Amino acid sequence: MTALTPDAPETEDDFDLSDANGRMCIVTRDSGSPDTLLRFVAAPDGTIVPDLKRTLPGRGCWVSPRREAVDKAVAKKLFARALKRDVKADPDLGAAVERLLIAQLTGMMNMARKAGQFISGAAKVEAAVRSGEAIAVFHSKDAAADGIRKIDQARKAWHLGTGADAEIPAFHLLTGAEMDELMGQNAFIHACALAGQAGEGVVKRATLLETYRGPVLQVSSAGPKPQ
């Protein structure tokens, strides 16, 4: 995909039919905020580019943060309709967005580790959960069931002991091989995020990735309204 230089803020001239804030998914027609939608722009050559940081210049359009929604926008040529120009959306765009979300997540994990807000090791994670320091736990997809079980028991104990509304969330997003490739020596089997800006950033990105990979998106049979 052609890269764009993020040298200007997004414009307000986004996909706006009737919604007050001008941000509406071009697939589901649901309105949202920049934090709950994915932004896409067209490069000078007309290639559709994901703008996850919402910093690229030009007219943008918005899609619900689910793989099915991005794939449908590509298949139905909804980017061209929203941007009112001839554009090219790579058939692999949905997978490309997922790769970017994974890269953002692992990058934030590394940043949080440097800030002391992301720790790994089964014993350290279990202790952080039981003490209430952990705000989310992470397991490799191929982690041993026994290690997961012990940390799950700690999550349940903390939940029951504190009377909190919900257990500390647990994520199973990446395999050990994927983490080795992306994180090198910072790869982990069990880890947790701690309170703080960087740790909370990890949880935010993990939640977005999990949502993106989530269950099939329900889209109205009527489809998008005509422009």
PLY file of the C-alpha trace (Angstrom):
ply
format ascii 1.0
element vertex 227
property float x
property float y
property float z
element edge 226
property int vertex1
property int vertex2
end_header
0.00 0.00 0.00
1.11 3.54 -0.66
2.21 5.33 2.47
0.97 8.74 3.43
2.85 11.27 5.48
0.91 12.25 8.64
1.68 15.94 8.30
-1.82 17.33 8.82
-4.80 16.64 11.06
-7.88 14.88 9.76
-10.52 17.09 8.22
-14.05 17.39 9.50
-15.42 16.60 6.03
-15.99 12.94 6.85
-18.77 10.53 5.89
-21.58 12.67 7.23
-25.19 12.08 6.18
-27.24 13.08 9.21
-25.15 12.18 12.24
-24.23 15.13 14.43
-20.61 14.16 14.93
-20.08 13.20 11.28
-18.70 9.76 12.09
-20.71 6.78 10.96
-19.71 3.27 9.90
-20.11 3.00 6.13
-21.18 -0.64 6.55
-23.53 -0.78 9.55
-24.63 2.87 9.55
-23.96 2.98 13.29
-22.54 6.26 14.60
-19.56 6.35 16.89
-16.53 8.26 18.08
-12.96 8.13 16.77
-12.17 5.72 19.60
-14.87 3.26 18.53
-14.38 3.30 14.75
-11.52 2.67 12.33
-10.59 5.50 9.97
-9.56 4.99 6.35
-8.28 7.49 3.80
-7.29 7.34 0.13
-3.64 7.76 -0.85
-2.82 10.06 -3.79
-2.94 7.04 -6.11
-6.41 6.12 -4.86
-5.33 3.21 -2.66
-7.33 2.86 0.55
-5.07 3.18 3.60
-6.01 2.39 7.22
-5.38 5.36 9.49
-5.43 3.77 12.93
-3.84 6.81 14.58
-6.27 9.17 12.84
-3.52 11.54 11.74
-3.39 11.17 7.95
-4.62 14.12 5.87
-7.60 14.15 3.58
-11.23 13.11 3.56
-11.75 10.05 5.73
-14.42 7.40 6.18
-15.14 5.17 9.13
-15.75 1.45 9.62
-16.80 -0.52 12.70
-13.74 -2.20 14.26
-14.50 -5.72 13.07
-12.83 -7.76 10.37
-16.20 -8.66 8.83
-17.07 -4.98 8.44
-13.80 -4.13 6.69
-14.13 -7.15 4.39
-17.71 -6.15 3.52
-16.66 -2.55 2.80
-14.08 -3.91 0.34
-16.42 -6.43 -1.29
-19.29 -3.95 -1.71
-17.01 -1.10 -2.86
-18.31 1.09 -0.05
-15.09 3.10 0.26
-15.67 4.63 -3.18
-19.24 5.53 -2.25
-18.21 7.10 1.03
-15.27 9.04 -0.35
-17.12 9.97 -3.57
-14.15 9.09 -5.79
-12.61 6.17 -7.61
-10.50 4.29 -5.10
-8.78 0.91 -4.88
-9.25 -1.26 -1.80
-6.87 -4.21 -1.58
-8.76 -7.51 -1.15
-6.30 -8.20 1.70
-7.21 -4.94 3.52
-8.96 -6.74 6.40
-5.89 -8.86 7.09
-3.62 -5.82 6.75
-5.62 -3.97 9.41
-5.29 -6.95 11.74
-1.52 -7.00 11.26
-1.38 -3.29 12.12
-3.48 -3.83 15.24
-1.15 -6.63 16.34
1.89 -4.44 15.72
0.35 -1.63 17.77
-0.44 -4.01 20.61
3.02 -5.57 20.80
4.65 -2.16 20.50
2.60 -0.90 23.43
3.45 -4.03 25.42
7.15 -3.28 24.93
6.60 0.34 25.94
4.63 -0.67 29.04
7.35 -3.14 30.01
9.92 -0.33 29.95
7.59 1.74 32.13
7.26 -1.11 34.63
3.58 -1.56 33.77
3.77 -4.93 31.97
5.32 -7.95 33.68
5.66 -11.58 32.69
6.20 -14.91 34.40
3.47 -17.09 35.88
4.42 -16.50 39.53
4.70 -12.71 39.12
1.41 -12.55 37.24
-0.41 -14.64 39.85
0.94 -12.43 42.64
-0.08 -9.24 40.79
-3.58 -10.61 40.26
-4.04 -11.62 43.89
-2.80 -8.24 45.11
-5.12 -6.36 42.76
-2.24 -4.69 40.90
-3.04 -6.39 37.59
-5.66 -4.75 35.36
-5.56 -7.52 32.70
-3.75 -10.78 32.12
-2.37 -12.18 28.89
-1.65 -15.78 27.93
0.09 -17.16 24.90
-2.42 -19.08 22.77
-0.31 -22.19 23.27
0.24 -21.74 27.02
-0.13 -24.87 29.15
-3.58 -25.35 30.65
-2.17 -25.76 34.18
-0.53 -22.33 34.13
-3.71 -20.71 32.86
-5.76 -22.52 35.49
-3.66 -21.21 38.38
-3.96 -17.63 37.19
-7.68 -18.10 36.56
-8.05 -19.26 40.14
-6.28 -16.10 41.29
-8.62 -13.99 39.16
-11.67 -15.67 40.66
-10.30 -15.31 44.20
-9.65 -11.60 43.70
-13.12 -11.12 42.23
-14.87 -12.90 45.10
-12.68 -11.28 47.73
-13.19 -7.72 46.54
-16.78 -7.93 45.31
-15.75 -6.21 42.08
-18.29 -6.08 39.25
-16.17 -8.33 37.03
-13.04 -10.45 37.06
-9.77 -9.07 35.77
-9.99 -9.65 31.99
-7.85 -12.32 30.32
-6.66 -12.23 26.71
-5.42 -15.07 24.48
-4.37 -13.20 21.34
-1.00 -14.43 20.05
0.91 -17.68 19.79
4.39 -18.05 21.16
5.81 -18.11 17.62
4.03 -14.86 16.73
5.39 -13.17 19.83
8.91 -14.46 19.20
8.79 -12.87 15.75
7.27 -9.58 16.90
8.72 -9.13 20.38
11.94 -11.13 20.46
13.24 -11.52 23.99
10.13 -9.78 25.36
7.87 -12.66 24.27
5.96 -14.29 27.11
3.76 -17.23 28.06
1.90 -15.44 30.87
1.93 -11.68 31.49
-0.17 -8.91 32.96
-0.67 -5.18 32.55
-0.51 -2.90 35.59
-2.27 0.40 36.20
-0.79 3.41 34.45
-0.99 5.11 31.07
1.12 2.49 29.26
-0.55 -0.48 30.95
-3.98 0.91 30.18
-2.84 1.47 26.60
-2.04 -2.23 26.33
-5.52 -3.18 27.54
-7.16 -0.72 25.14
-5.29 -2.16 22.15
-5.87 -5.75 23.25
-9.59 -5.07 23.54
-9.63 -3.52 20.06
-7.83 -6.50 18.53
-10.15 -8.96 20.29
-13.17 -6.98 19.06
-11.78 -6.90 15.53
-11.49 -10.67 15.52
-14.86 -11.11 17.24
-18.10 -12.78 16.21
-19.68 -12.15 12.85
-20.99 -8.60 12.54
-24.73 -8.28 12.17
-25.50 -5.97 9.27
-29.00 -4.89 8.26
-30.31 -6.71 5.21
-31.24 -3.32 3.80
-27.56 -2.47 3.57
-26.13 1.04 3.51
-28.44 3.84 2.56
-27.82 5.30 -0.88
-25.65 8.38 -1.08
0 1
1 2
2 3
3 4
4 5
5 6
6 7
7 8
8 9
9 10
10 11
11 12
12 13
13 14
14 15
15 16
16 17
17 18
18 19
19 20
20 21
21 22
22 23
23 24
24 25
25 26
26 27
27 28
28 29
29 30
30 31
31 32
32 33
33 34
34 35
35 36
36 37
37 38
38 39
39 40
40 41
41 42
42 43
43 44
44 45
45 46
46 47
47 48
48 49
49 50
50 51
51 52
52 53
53 54
54 55
55 56
56 57
57 58
58 59
59 60
60 61
61 62
62 63
63 64
64 65
65 66
66 67
67 68
68 69
69 70
70 71
71 72
72 73
73 74
74 75
75 76
76 77
77 78
78 79
79 80
80 81
81 82
82 83
83 84
84 85
85 86
86 87
87 88
88 89
89 90
90 91
91 92
92 93
93 94
94 95
95 96
96 97
97 98
98 99
99 100
100 101
101 102
102 103
103 104
104 105
105 106
106 107
107 108
108 109
109 110
110 111
111 112
112 113
113 114
114 115
115 116
116 117
117 118
118 119
119 120
120 121
121 122
122 123
123 124
124 125
125 126
126 127
127 128
128 129
129 130
130 131
131 132
132 133
133 134
134 135
135 136
136 137
137 138
138 139
139 140
140 141
141 142
142 143
143 144
144 145
145 146
146 147
147 148
148 149
149 150
150 151
151 152
152 153
153 154
154 155
155 156
156 157
157 158
158 159
159 160
160 161
161 162
162 163
163 164
164 165
165 166
166 167
167 168
168 169
169 170
170 171
171 172
172 173
173 174
174 175
175 176
176 177
177 178
178 179
179 180
180 181
181 182
182 183
183 184
184 185
185 186
186 187
187 188
188 189
189 190
190 191
191 192
192 193
193 194
194 195
195 196
196 197
197 198
198 199
199 200
200 201
201 202
202 203
203 204
204 205
205 206
206 207
207 208
208 209
209 210
210 211
211 212
212 213
213 214
214 215
215 216
216 217
217 218
218 219
219 220
220 221
221 222
222 223
223 224
224 225
225 226
